[in-house]
Amino acid sequence: MINGEKLVENPIRWAMVGGGRESQIGYIHRSAAQRDNNFHLVAGAFDVDPKKGKDFGVKLHVAAERCYPDYKTMLVEEAKREEGIQAVSIATPNGTHYEICKAVLNAGLHVVCEKPLCFTTKQAEELANLAKMKNRVVGITYGYAGYQVIEQARQMIANGDLGEIRIINMQFAHGFHSEAVETENPSTKWRVDPNIVGPSYVLADLGTHPFFLSEVLLPKLKIKKLLCTRQSFVKSRAPLEDNAYTLMEYDNGAIGTVWSCAVNAGSMHEQKIRVIGSKASIEWWDEHPNQLRYEIQGKPVQILERGMDYLYQEALVDDRISGGHPEGLFEAWSNLYTRFAMAMGACDRGETLNDIWFPGIEAGVEGVRWVENCVRSADNGAEWVEYQ
Ligand code: NAD
């Protein structure tokens, strides 16, 4: 149970790049990082517009002299301080992640980076090598993975409750971009511009979320080959897709699918993962994140609820309140940020924590690799490709 007692010796001195006033994702980063005093926001380059960034930073209680016009200035100036920043979260549009992440690691700081980490597997592996060389922690904000019933699902699979795993069906299929909303909405505009998002829209923006959940639930599963087809139903988005289907064969004979879609008219999110074993299946839906459906062949459906004693102990560790009270996305993100902080603290003490997991640099690399393979298949006429 999390009750606010400290989990890191001292709060980590923390800065943000991006996540400015009108951004979609900035607030949840700040809320998750600061919730249990694991991080203190002391600096930032919050906005692409330096004036707006400074004004916003000051209103977040950051000292005016530590609200910087850009991340490069921030890294130089903070390095001069005795008590300079120790970690940076990157919440800018996708095309900037690679260079900012590289600069932050080169400055010897820990990183939390938004997904996708970058555009190519080569770049991602370069960042992973750099993080290793500098001995720094990189967290990736696949925030849904912080839900407690995801841990329950992971334990159930590891303990053989489902039997042998045969099928994994995944989807993230919302309807918010069924029309060309990008003409009015700046946060959507860059998402459909290949110069800013690189080779993919919905595969990277949406599909990587349930794909990461599958890596959490089934850490040993390896993709052998994959087939992907992608479409731009709003024609102006071509060559970027607003819908994609991916079919995967795993090395143990299991099969998986991912439906990535932003034109599922009428749908709020429809992010789901269903894992089907030889004895039973489980299903999780992010619109009902405190519940896990457990279906044993021949028996009535069970809905497992967060915070209840019948769950595996590991699924109770991150509860902030007893079952029945809904927890949500902000708590899920806080759970991950807590683990980022614990890993950073341990790293600074020269220790490694083996009893916690979180989406780290490997998750960032694997997300980029998956998108790259999907795009390669789709752009070769939806042919099967060996997973590289
Ligand atoms: P947004 O367009 O709403 O906001 C981007 C912010 O970054 C703005 O404040 C902008 O001024 C700032 N910015 C842009 N370039 C900058 C630079 N060079 N230096 C400093 N600030 C800069 O975008 P968003 O929807 O918040 O997405 C940001 C990132 O978060 C994207 O990579 C996106 O994929 C990711 N995201 C992740 C999740 C998740 O669930 N993990 C959800 C939404 C968005």
Boltz pocket constraint, residues with backbone or C-beta under 6 A from the ligand:
constraints:
  - pocket:
      binder: B
      contacts: [[A, 17], [A, 18], [A, 19], [A, 20], [A, 21], [A, 22], [A, 23], [A, 24], [A, 25], [A, 26], [A, 45], [A, 46], [A, 47], [A, 48], [A, 49], [A, 70], [A, 71], [A, 90], [A, 91], [A, 92], [A, 93], [A, 94], [A, 96], [A, 114], [A, 115], [A, 116], [A, 141], [A, 142], [A, 143], [A, 186], [A, 187], [A, 205]]
      max_distance: 6.0
